Amino acid sequence: MKGWVTIIKNQLSLYVFVSVLFVVGVIFGALMVNALTLEQQQDLAQDVNQYVKLMNGGISSAAADSFWERFFFHGKWLLLLWLLGITVVGIPGVLALNFLKGALVGFSVGTLINQYAWKGVLFSLVSVAPQNLIAVPAMVIISAAALSFSLYVIKNRLLGQRGELAPQLVNFTSTAVLMLFLFAGAALFEAYVSPALISWVSPLLSPDNATI
């Protein structure tokens, strides 16, 4: 436990940097909604309204299927971040993925708010925010670990210093495995809790309430 605290302290600056990059992505994604043409906004509004109608009708995929779908989705992100970390040259890719994740979250929330005003905020709180409260910290942690490992390799291999690589790789991989459990928790929430919350809120979001 003491070792993990030391690792977190050593990587604190990386956590802050990755978190700021994610927030910038969120802002960028939210602003992208306003950059859409009226026709694009209307098409997007129709898709959202169709989804709300399906939820009002109680139509949803099986929870188990939804869990595995979301778990594999998160697992692919995790695997990609791990691979980018051990390749060293993947540092820009790690940063890009965090920005992209933020942009996707920001665009989702921005779309709902643009479509349903204050009710879109409520819908975002039950459909977007809960699982991301688990998934985003997990992504920030594994991203910081990937950057830390890559920087260690650069410092101790490419710049001529000789540190032990194996323990660092074990720590990085262990972090990835632990984050996999957090991603599984996020997938469980998306599959078994979010649908109930969305079904509770979706009746408030009839097409008549749309602002577009």
C-alpha positions, 0 to 999 in steps of 0.5 A: 500500500505504501508503494502505491502511495509513493507511485501516486505522489511521483506521478501527481504532476502527470495526473494533473496534466492528463486531467487538464487535457481531458477537461480541455477535450470536454470543453472542445466537445461541448463547443463542437455542438454549436459549430454544427449546421442547423441541418446537422443539429436537426438530424442529431435531434431526431436520433436523440428523440428516437432513443428517448422514445425507445426508452419510454417504450421500455425497449433496451438490450439485455443487461448481460449483453450490454455489460459485455459490450461496454466492458469490451469497449473499455477494455479496448481503450485500456489495452490501447493505452497499455500498448502505447505506453510500452512502445514509448513512441505512443506518448502522443497517442496517449494524450490524444486518446484522453483529449478524444475521450473528453471531447466525446463526453463534452459532445454528448453532454452538449448535445443533450443540453442543446436539445433539452435545455435544463432537462438535458442537464438532468438527462446527462446526470443519469446517462453520461455522468455516473459511469464516467465518474468511474471510467474517467479516473481509471483512464486518467490513472492508466494514462499517467502510468503509461506516460510515466513508464514511457518517460522512464524508458526514455530516461533509462534506455535512450538517454544512457542511464541504466535503471531496472526496466522489469519492476517498472513494467510490472508496476505499469501492468499491475496498474492496468489490471487494477484499472480493468476492474474499475472499467468493469465496475463502470460497465456494470453501472451502465448495464444494470443501473443507468437504464433504470435511471434513464427510463425514469427521466426519459418521460420528461424528454418528449420531442415537444420539449426539444429546443431545436 
